[in-house]
């Protein structure tokens, strides 16, 4: 129902406006200053499929560990 509601709300918008809408929704649930970037193109035309959106987030103060893992005894 949630996906259908969002599809109806954004049915007359173009891809740019839909992207802004989804990114704005995610920003509401994250700390201020969080950078949010939609990284896929959700299927807005399907009526029953989930509205699957993927995002890249950069949250101030959070760190990411990359590279080889470390083992501690």
HELIX and SHEET records of a PDB file:
HELIX    1   1 UNK A    2  UNK A    9  1                                   8    
HELIX    2   2 UNK A   15  UNK A   28  1                                  14    
SHEET    1   A 2 UNK A  35  UNK A  38  0                                        
SHEET    2   A 2 UNK A  55  UNK A  58 -1                                        
END                                                                             
